[in-house]
């Protein structure tokens, strides 16, 4: 990874880190890349009461750790503007996305969304396997 810009330990259990992974691609032009990572643990209570028979199988794929990742990229930033642009991205994240990540229910909602996405992907995979078996 690049350089750690900032780190927060949120009350909802998430650890949020902002990394600078910018790269110089030509002369004094840079690709500004800021990576936001938020990690936390899956609360076993969130798994109770799930009713879909595929959920147990999918839960193994999801695991016990939440990992939210977002990349913000700006292409063609002059080296003289790099620091200013990086700070602008960081301020925007702190003002807009960080409050969303701080919400007490964000980890549970994020887990349920990941579960829903994984179930959908799993069902499609199963349907394709069945279709492949049926075709001569």
C-alpha positions in Angstrom: 0.0 0.0 0.0 0.9 3.6 -0.2 0.9 6.2 2.5 -1.7 6.2 5.4 -3.4 9.6 5.4 -5.8 9.2 8.2 -7.4 6.6 10.5 -10.5 6.5 12.7 -11.9 4.0 15.2 -15.7 4.4 15.0 -18.1 3.8 17.8 -20.0 1.2 15.6 -16.9 -1.0 15.6 -15.5 -0.1 12.2 -11.8 0.8 11.7 -11.5 3.3 8.8 -8.3 4.1 7.0 -7.6 6.4 4.1 -4.6 5.6 2.0 -2.8 7.6 -0.7 -1.8 5.3 -3.6 -1.1 8.0 -6.2 1.3 7.3 -9.0 3.3 9.5 -11.3 2.6 8.4 -14.9 4.4 11.0 -17.0 6.6 14.1 -16.4 4.8 16.1 -13.6 1.4 14.4 -14.2 0.0 12.1 -11.6 -2.9 9.7 -11.1 -4.3 10.7 -7.7 -5.7 7.6 -6.1 -7.2 7.6 -2.6 -8.3 4.3 -1.1 -10.8 4.2 1.7 -11.0 0.9 3.7 -13.4 0.2 6.5 -13.1 -3.1 8.4 -15.1 -4.6 11.2 -16.5 -7.8 12.6 -19.7 -9.5 11.7 -22.0 -9.7 14.7 -23.3 -13.3 15.2 -26.7 -11.8 16.0 -27.0 -10.6 12.4 -27.0 -14.2 11.2 -29.8 -15.4 13.5 -33.2 -15.8 11.9 -32.0 -16.0 8.4 -34.4 -18.3 6.5 -32.9 -18.9 3.0 -31.5 -22.4 2.7 -28.5 -21.1 0.7 -27.6 -18.6 3.4 -25.5 -21.0 5.4 -23.4 -21.8 2.4 -23.1 -18.2 1.4 -22.2 -17.1 4.9 -19.1 -19.3 4.8 -18.0 -17.3 1.7 -18.7 -13.9 3.4 -16.8 -14.9 6.6 -16.7 -13.0 9.9 -15.1 -9.8 8.8 -16.7 -6.8 7.0 -14.6 -5.0 4.5 -15.8 -1.9 2.7 -13.5 -0.5 0.0 -13.8 2.6 -2.1 -11.3 4.1 -4.5 -11.3 7.7 -5.7 -9.2 8.4 -8.7 -8.3 11.7 -10.5 -6.3 11.4 -13.6 -3.8 14.0 -14.9 -3.2 15.9 -11.7 -0.1 18.2 -11.9 2.4 17.5 -9.2 2.1 21.1 -7.9 -1.7 20.5 -7.4 -1.4 17.0 -6.0 -1.3 17.9 -2.3 -4.3 20.3 -2.7 -6.3 17.8 -4.6 -5.6 15.1 -2.1 -6.7 17.3 0.7 -9.9 18.2 -1.2 -10.7 14.5 -1.6 -10.1 13.9 2.1 -12.3 16.8 3.1 -15.0 15.6 0.8 -14.8 12.1 2.3 -14.9 13.4 5.9 -17.9 15.6 5.1 -20.0 13.2 3.0 -19.1 9.5 3.4 -17.6 9.4 6.9 -20.9 10.3 8.6 -22.6 7.5 6.6 -19.9 5.0 7.8 -20.3 6.3 11.4 -24.0 5.5 11.5 -24.6 2.9 14.3 -26.5 0.6 11.9 -24.1 0.8 8.9 -22.2 -2.4 9.7 -25.4 -4.5 9.9 -26.8 -2.9 6.8 -23.6 -3.4 4.9 -23.5 -7.1 6.0 -27.1 -7.7 4.9 -26.4 -6.0 1.5 -23.3 -8.2 1.0 -25.4 -11.3 2.0 -28.1 -10.4 -0.5 -25.5 -9.8 -3.3 -23.7 -13.1 -2.5 -27.1 -15.0 -2.5 -28.0 -13.5 -5.9 -24.6 -14.5 -7.3 -24.9 -18.0 -5.8 -28.4 -18.5 -7.3 -27.2 -17.5 -10.7 -24.3 -19.9 -10.4 -26.6 -22.7 -9.4 -29.0 -22.0 -12.2 -26.1 -22.0 -14.8 -24.9 -25.4 -13.4 -28.4 -26.8 -13.8 -28.6 -25.4 -17.3 -25.3 -26.9 -18.2 -26.3 -30.3 -16.9 -29.6 -30.3 -18.9 -28.0 -29.4 -22.3 -26.8 -32.4 -24.3 
